């Protein structure tokens, strides 16, 4: 996916390119994204992992590694389907 943004009130112009892949294995679902952003020469990898605990409950984790500056953030949570 490619996105181009141009600011109306300033001279900001941004290009974003992402490559996405989705894989599933038994109760796991993996969504991987490699991104390139020309703002500050940022690039990195994001991963969303879902594990189907029961029919109505998922455990979800998200990790983002901005390779260009060494930043790493993650979160985990539960999702209940009604």
N, C-alpha and C positions, 0 to 999 in steps of 0.2 A: 504494500500500500504506500502511496506517496501523497503527502499533503503539502500544500504551499499556502502560507499565510502572509498577509501584508496589512500592516496597521493603518488605520485611517487617520489617527491623530498624531502619529509620530512616524519616524522613518524605519520602524521595525519590519523586517522581512525574514521569515523563517521557512525552512524546508525540513520536513520530517519524512524519513523512509523507514518502514518496518517490514520485517519478514516474520510471518506467523506460521506455526505448525501445531496441530492438535493430534494427540495420540491417546488411545484408550487401551487398557489392559485389565481385564477382569473388573474389579471394583474401582480401579484408578483411572483418572482422567488428567492428562498433562496438556497444558496450553503454554507453549514456549514462544517468546517474542524477542527478536534481535532488533534493536533500534539504532538509528543514526539521526542526530539532530544537529543541524549546522550552527545552532546558537551555542557559542563557547566550545565548539567541536566536541559535543557530548555524544557518547555511544555506550551501549551496555546491553544487558541481557535481563529479561524478566521471565519469571516462571510462576505459573499458577497450578497447584496440584490439588485435586479433589479426590477424596476417598469416600465411597458410598458405604457408610456404617450400617444403616438400615434403609428400608424403603423410604423413610421420611427424614432421615438425618444424614447430613454430609459433614465431613471434616474438611476444611479448606485452608490451604496455606498459600501465601504469596511471598515471593522473594524478588528483589530488584537489586542488581549489581550494576552500578554505573562504572564501567571499566575505565573510562577516561580520567576519573578523579579518585577512584578507589572507594567510593561510597557504597555501603551495603545496608539495605533495610529489609525487614521481613515482618510478617504478621501471620497469625493463625486464628481460626474461629470455627464456630459451629453454625450450620444452617439447618433450620427445621422447615420442611415443606408441609403446608396445610392442605 
